[in-house]
Amino acid sequence: MDAFLISTGIVALAEMGDKTQLLALVLALRFRKPWPIVMGILVATLANHALAGAAGAWVTTVLGPDVLRWVLGASFIAMALWMLIPDKLDDEEAGKPPRLGVFGTTVVAFFLAEMGDKTQVATIMLAAQYTSTVMVVAGTTLGMMLANAPVVWLGERMTRLVPLRVVHLVSAAIFMGLGLWALLGQH
């Protein structure tokens, strides 16, 4: 259960102000059809995070426990620093017409936007740290939904309620703590 809860919390925080959250806002403001957008986010996130979870589980079979501890610790610390750099959505992504409809456009856009993103990297690291890849993927997917679904339904009002800089600082502190715990706490 730890894998699920920690994964949910970390990704929900990491997603705040992320480019995919900005993409959710753009799609919501442009199409004004929340259900297909939310379902598209869910499908894209499940697919993307399942691949990331598999990659994280695979890493544990290649690296020994000592090397993995250092890689995870350094990765979490790097993620903490990355959290301090806010994401911006490219204007080109927002201007493309919906050839696949609202749902299809959301699935494709989210899947591609999530490639190499903070939350995908976090999913890989969490899957490498915990033995239950299914719980990690379920948690990271729930975290994405908790961060993005309200943005789709509440749109621009949501962005005014949450001070993104504070969320980024809290997320960075959590990732730094996890990195230090991995480096110093597991001997």
C-alpha positions as CSV (number, residue, x, y, z in Angstrom):
1,M,0.0,0.0,0.0
2,D,3.0,2.3,0.6
3,A,3.9,2.1,-3.1
4,F,0.4,3.1,-4.1
5,L,0.0,6.0,-1.6
6,I,3.5,7.4,-2.1
7,S,3.2,7.1,-5.9
8,T,-0.1,8.9,-5.9
9,G,1.2,11.8,-3.7
10,I,4.5,12.3,-5.6
11,V,2.9,12.3,-9.0
12,A,0.0,14.5,-8.0
13,L,2.5,17.1,-6.7
14,A,4.9,16.7,-9.6
15,E,2.1,17.2,-12.1
16,M,1.1,20.6,-10.6
17,G,2.2,23.2,-13.2
18,D,3.6,20.5,-15.5
19,K,3.3,20.7,-19.3
20,T,0.6,18.0,-19.3
21,Q,-1.4,19.9,-16.8
22,L,-1.1,22.9,-19.0
23,L,-2.1,20.7,-21.9
24,A,-5.2,19.6,-19.9
25,L,-6.1,23.3,-19.4
26,V,-5.6,24.1,-23.1
27,L,-7.8,21.2,-24.2
28,A,-10.5,22.1,-21.7
29,L,-10.6,25.7,-22.8
30,R,-10.5,24.8,-26.4
31,F,-13.0,21.9,-26.7
32,R,-15.2,22.4,-23.6
33,K,-16.0,18.7,-23.5
34,P,-14.6,17.5,-20.1
35,W,-15.6,13.8,-20.2
36,P,-13.7,12.8,-23.4
37,I,-10.7,14.9,-22.3
38,V,-10.6,13.2,-18.8
39,M,-11.1,9.7,-20.4
40,G,-8.3,10.5,-22.9
41,I,-6.0,11.6,-20.0
42,L,-6.8,8.3,-18.2
43,V,-6.1,6.1,-21.2
44,A,-2.9,7.9,-22.2
45,T,-1.6,7.9,-18.6
46,L,-2.3,4.2,-18.1
47,A,-0.4,3.3,-21.3
48,N,2.5,5.6,-20.6
49,H,2.9,4.8,-16.9
50,A,2.6,1.1,-17.6
51,L,5.5,1.3,-20.0
52,A,7.4,3.4,-17.4
53,G,6.6,1.0,-14.6
54,A,7.9,-1.9,-16.8
55,A,11.1,0.0,-17.4
56,G,11.5,0.6,-13.7
57,A,11.0,-3.0,-12.9
58,W,13.4,-4.0,-15.6
59,V,16.1,-1.7,-14.2
60,T,16.0,-3.7,-10.9
61,T,17.0,-6.9,-12.8
62,V,20.0,-5.2,-14.4
63,L,21.5,-3.2,-11.6
64,G,22.7,-4.6,-8.3
65,P,21.2,-3.3,-5.0
66,D,24.1,-0.9,-4.2
67,V,24.3,0.6,-7.7
68,L,20.5,0.8,-7.8
69,R,20.5,2.7,-4.4
70,W,22.9,5.3,-5.8
71,V,21.1,5.6,-9.1
72,L,17.7,6.1,-7.3
73,G,19.2,8.5,-4.8
74,A,20.8,10.6,-7.5
75,S,17.7,10.4,-9.7
76,F,15.4,11.6,-6.9
77,I,17.8,14.5,-6.1
78,A,17.9,15.4,-9.9
79,M,14.1,15.3,-9.9
80,A,14.0,17.7,-6.9
81,L,16.1,20.2,-8.9
82,W,14.0,19.6,-12.0
83,M,10.9,20.4,-10.0
84,L,12.2,23.9,-9.5
85,I,12.1,24.6,-13.3
86,P,8.5,25.3,-14.3
87,D,7.2,23.7,-17.5
88,K,5.6,25.7,-20.4
89,L,3.4,24.3,-23.1
90,D,4.7,25.0,-26.7
91,D,2.3,27.1,-28.7
92,E,2.6,24.6,-31.6
93,E,1.0,21.8,-29.5
94,A,-2.0,24.0,-28.6
95,G,-2.7,25.1,-32.1
96,K,-3.2,21.7,-33.8
97,P,-6.7,20.8,-35.0
98,P,-8.4,17.7,-33.5
99,R,-8.2,15.3,-36.4
100,L,-8.9,12.4,-34.1
101,G,-11.8,14.0,-32.2
102,V,-11.5,15.3,-28.6
103,F,-10.8,11.9,-27.0
104,G,-8.3,10.7,-29.6
105,T,-6.5,14.1,-29.7
106,T,-6.2,14.0,-25.9
107,V,-4.9,10.4,-25.8
108,V,-2.2,11.1,-28.5
109,A,-1.3,14.5,-27.1
110,F,-1.0,13.3,-23.5
111,F,0.9,10.1,-24.4
112,L,3.5,12.1,-26.4
113,A,3.7,15.0,-23.9
114,E,4.3,12.5,-21.1
115,M,7.3,11.0,-22.8
116,G,10.4,11.9,-20.8
117,D,8.3,14.1,-18.5
118,K,8.9,14.4,-14.7
119,T,5.9,12.2,-13.9
120,Q,7.1,9.4,-16.3
121,V,10.6,9.6,-14.9
122,A,9.1,9.5,-11.3
123,T,7.1,6.4,-12.3
124,I,10.2,4.6,-13.6
125,M,12.1,5.5,-10.3
126,L,9.2,4.4,-8.1
127,A,8.8,1.1,-10.0
128,A,12.5,0.5,-9.5
129,Q,12.1,1.2,-5.8
130,Y,9.0,-0.8,-5.0
131,T,8.3,-4.4,-5.7
132,S,4.7,-3.9,-6.9
133,T,4.8,-2.3,-10.3
134,V,1.0,-2.5,-10.5
135,M,0.5,-0.5,-7.3
136,V,3.1,2.1,-8.6
137,V,1.3,2.5,-11.9
138,A,-2.1,2.6,-10.2
139,G,-0.8,5.3,-7.8
140,T,0.9,7.4,-10.5
141,T,-2.2,7.2,-12.7
142,L,-4.4,8.3,-9.8
143,G,-2.0,11.1,-9.0
144,M,-2.2,12.3,-12.7
145,M,-6.0,12.2,-12.5
146,L,-6.1,14.0,-9.2
147,A,-4.0,16.8,-10.7
148,N,-5.6,17.0,-14.2
149,A,-9.3,16.2,-13.9
150,P,-10.0,19.3,-11.7
151,V,-8.2,21.4,-14.2
152,V,-10.3,20.1,-17.0
153,W,-13.6,20.8,-15.1
154,L,-12.6,24.0,-13.4
155,G,-10.4,25.4,-16.1
156,E,-8.6,28.6,-15.5
157,R,-10.2,29.1,-12.1
158,M,-8.2,26.2,-10.8
159,T,-4.9,27.8,-11.8
160,R,-5.6,30.9,-9.7
161,L,-6.4,28.8,-6.5
162,V,-3.1,26.9,-6.3
163,P,0.2,28.8,-5.9
164,L,2.3,26.7,-8.3
165,R,5.6,28.0,-7.0
166,V,4.8,26.7,-3.5
167,V,3.7,23.3,-4.9
168,H,6.9,23.1,-6.9
169,L,9.0,23.8,-3.7
170,V,7.1,21.2,-1.7
171,S,7.5,18.7,-4.5
172,A,11.2,19.4,-4.7
173,A,11.6,19.0,-0.9
174,I,9.8,15.6,-1.1
175,F,12.0,14.4,-4.0
176,M,15.1,15.6,-2.1
177,G,14.0,13.8,1.0
178,L,13.4,10.6,-1.0
179,G,16.8,11.0,-2.7
180,L,18.6,11.5,0.6
181,W,16.7,8.6,2.2
182,A,17.7,6.3,-0.7
183,L,21.4,7.4,-0.4
184,L,21.7,7.4,3.4
185,G,18.8,5.4,4.9
186,Q,19.1,2.0,3.2
187,H,22.4,0.5,4.2
